[in-house]
Structure formats: C-alpha cells, structure tokens
Amino acid sequence: MMACKFQNKYFISRPTSRELFFSSNATLSRNLQKPGGALVVNCSVGKTELQEIHNLVLKTFPKEKFLWSTNLDNETQKNIDGHNGKFGIFGGKFVPETLIACLDELESAFNSILLDFEFQMELMTALRDYAGRETPLYFAKRLTDHYKSAAGTGPDIYLKREDLNHGGSHNMNNAIGQAMLAKRLGRNTIVAATGSGQHGVATAAACAKLDLKCMVFMGSKDTERQYSNVVLMKHLGAEVKCVEGGFKDASSEAFRCWVSNLEASYLLSGSAVGPHPCPKMVCEFQSVIGKETRKQAMEKWGGKPDVLVACVGSGSNALGLFHEFLRDDDVRLIGVEGEHSATLERGDIGVYHGAMSYLLQDEEGQIIEPRSIGVGLEYPGVSPELSYLKDLGRAEFYSVTDQEAIEAYERLCKLEGIIPALEASHALAFLQKLCPTLADGTKVVVNLNGRGDKDATIVANHILD
Ligand SMILES: Cc1ncc(COP(=O)(O)O)c(C=O)c1O
C-alpha cells in the first residue's frame, strides 16, 4: 500500500479509494483535508500512475511540505531486507556451481561474526583507533550561504566527512572489516580490484596491519589516471597487477585469480556488487556511516536529516549512508551518478559479475563501457539493493556532467577549504539543482566520501584544457 504523509499526519490506507485520485483535484483536496482522510493507492499501480498522483498532489498543495511514505507489505519488507541476497528480482548468485559452496561458507562465516562479541569489539576498536571514526558531521556554513536565495533562505548543508578516514575514503570501513574476516577464515592472500585506487589503498593498509599478503588488480588506464594511489599501494606492501582496460576488467581478473586459489585466497570486494553475500557484507560494514549520521543529527539539531545525497559508482558509499534510513519515509535518499556511467538512471536489467542489477548494456546485452572524470564511478553494473530501491521509488537517482563535478570540486575547495574526491564532487554538484527546490532550513547531508588529493592533477589538466 502507498500512503501519504501530509502536514505531519499519516493518512490511513483505504485500498478501494484509488479512483479518488483520478476523479478531480477537488475530490483529492477534500479527502486530504478531512482529518484521517485517505490518500491511498494499491501497490499494483504502475510507476507512471504513481508519478501522476504525485504530480497531482504537488499541484494541489503547492505551498505545503509534502512527503511520500510507504507502508511496506510483507513481500516488500522481505525484499528490502535482502532475503537470501535477493532484493525483489535483483541480486542472487549467478555463478558456476563450483563456487556455490565457497560463497555459502563465506555467508555463514559472515553471519557468525555479526553476532560474535569478540569480533565486533575488535572491529569497533579498529574503526576508532585505526580508521579514525567517528567521522565528523560538518556544517558547511559557506556552502550553505552560497545556496541561499535572494531572500536569505535555503537548506542547511552538512558534510559527512568520510574523507577523513584513514586512507582518505569510506573504503576503509569495509576493507578493515573484511580483512579481519579473511584472517579468521585462515586465508592469507587478499585479492582486490580497484578503480580510483581508494579501495586498493584501504585494502593494502588493512592487509599490512593484519599481516596478510595483498594483491590489487587495477585497469591500465586507471593506473595512469590515479598513479599517486598506485605508489601508495606499493608503499603499503601490496602487489599491484595492471590489467588491460578499466575497473570492470580489473574486477574480472581479480575474480579469476580468487577462483584459481579458493583455499588460500579471499576476494575482498569494495563495491556492493557481485554474488551474494558480497553486496550484503559491503553494505553491513559501510552502514556505520548512516548510523553515525543519525546519532550526530540528533545531537546537532535534535532530529533526522531531511535529505541524504551520495555519489553512486557501484553503490557502497550511498548504501552506507542510506541503509540506516531506509524505513524513515520522511528522509529523501538521492544517488548521483556520472553522465556517462549512469547505470541506475539509464541502464536496463541484466546479469553481471554474478548478480542481477541495472546494467549499462546495448540491445544485444553487451556492456557499454562507462566513462567518468570520477574514476571510481566507472562501473557498468550497480548494487542490487539500490536497483530495488529505485524500482520501489524509495531512492531517487540523477546524473551530473564531468564539468558540473569539476565546478563542484572547485567550489568546495574555495568555499570550505576542503578538497573532495571527484567521485564525491558528483554528489556536491547535484546541490546546484537540488537546493533551489528545498524549503528554508531543510537539513541536507552529503556524503563526502573521499578526499581529492588523487584528483588534483586531473582537475588542473581539465582547467588548462
Ligand atoms: C572515493 C570514491 N568514491 C566513490 C566511489 C564509487 O564507489 P561506490 O559507489 O561503491 O561508493 C569510489 C570507488 O572506487 C571511490 O574511490
């Protein structure tokens, strides 16, 4: 059932009242204004009809703050929890039979550490003393002022400072957790793939700390564009394996390497993609971002954020922020992709790297090569969970251009003295479109999920071009 929340009241479901919406604005208006009046659509209405209803409501009450809310039925509830790694039709384990036992073993080990007090204490200590958590929720005063209207109104913008994590990105949250799990399983060789190099740096650092051998696969064009991270990975003791192509090719090669030595190696996935339980593990280790955000928001303004914004490559940092708030229907979730890597905005459903998700593919199902100035955003697939949230209408996805991301990078440097990763700059760039549509005082949290040192030369060259 869909229900609507209006002027802080929930309108109770009345399954048969669907016709209401299409009769007239007057009927709609009357029913909304009646205390307890219903505004209900059966789940079976299509997306276009829902959009129509949404538009009609917004038109009828242009001045009101209006929030959609979903009353989840049992099936949706199960799907949103990722029952057996399936989020509706998305997710799953599309792998050869020989890998199933290995993935099952991983899943059961993962489930057991979730309830293991000793492991959780060790993880908490590592996140605090090694990664540097909790990361601040920073009020970006000058950025907020920048987006104020002529009348001096506008949203309040906060940055979740994942760039301050050890290693310079959100990737450490997951790398340290999974490296600890690998160690428990007795695997001494860690295999990883990296695009921007941030996941590679985090994994290499975690492996050094835990005395594990580390092998990182990276696409040839990425080793050139993000060379500073290649140097860091080597300094941290990792072996960097250059693969012809980009991140997707590096991911395929890492997968092959892992499969050739299942007994001793562990594939440490940095993105919320791949066969179950990989996306679930990444999401779990990253969900600390949203949990902290809820607590910090409560401390700072005594409520929840109204809008969460994160960039989306394959989904790990976005899910990390969103997951805690999935059931808070009054919190808007916005994912921002690169113009030419917009899997959720423009892709079709397909199977890639062992799971079903939205996918950038042509009519014959061949992969369309993604491209972005934010190297970490170049992946043709995306998290199954985000794919489901898109279909459910729970999260919104948009894209911005390279140029818009560059401008956002420069804006944050100049206004706040913070150098954002170009991936995170995509989330920041969307503020240009978002802020003018928001009411005064709306609390917006942007996941500043990486620092931009690695991108300084790319930006400089782009400006000179
Ligand atoms: C700094 C940074 N941000 C974002 C991403 C995109 O990945 P995800 O969508 O999984 O967060 C990456 C991936 O490498 C990255 O390094």
The ligand as an SDF file (V2000), in Angstrom:
LIG
                    3D

 16 16  0  0  0  0  0  0  0  0999 V2000
   36.3430    7.9950   -3.4620 C   0  0  0  0  0  0  0  0  0  0  0  0
   35.3490    7.0860   -4.1200 C   0  0  0  0  0  0  0  0  0  0  0  0
   34.0610    7.4400   -4.1470 N   0  0  0  0  0  0  0  0  0  0  0  0
   33.1380    6.6780   -4.7340 C   0  0  0  0  0  0  0  0  0  0  0  0
   33.4610    5.5110   -5.3700 C   0  0  0  0  0  0  0  0  0  0  0  0
   32.3820    4.7510   -6.0410 C   0  0  0  0  0  0  0  0  0  0  0  0
   32.0750    3.5520   -5.4560 O   0  0  0  0  0  0  0  0  0  0  0  0
   30.7480    3.3090   -4.6160 P   0  0  0  0  0  0  0  0  0  0  0  0
   29.5770    3.7210   -5.4450 O   0  0  0  0  0  0  0  0  0  0  0  0
   30.8020    1.8240   -4.3910 O   0  0  0  0  0  0  0  0  0  0  0  0
   30.8470    4.0820   -3.3520 O   0  0  0  0  0  0  0  0  0  0  0  0
   34.7920    5.0760   -5.3450 C   0  0  0  0  0  0  0  0  0  0  0  0
   35.1510    3.8080   -5.9670 C   0  0  0  0  0  0  0  0  0  0  0  0
   36.2750    3.4760   -6.1660 O   0  0  0  0  0  0  0  0  0  0  0  0
   35.7630    5.8950   -4.7230 C   0  0  0  0  0  0  0  0  0  0  0  0
   37.0400    5.5570   -4.6920 O   0  0  0  0  0  0  0  0  0  0  0  0
  1  2  1  0
  2  3  1  0
  2 15  2  0
  3  4  2  0
  4  5  1  0
  5  6  1  0
  5 12  2  0
  6  7  1  0
  7  8  1  0
  8  9  2  0
  8 10  1  0
  8 11  1  0
 12 13  1  0
 12 15  1  0
 13 14  2  0
 15 16  1  0
M  END
$$$$
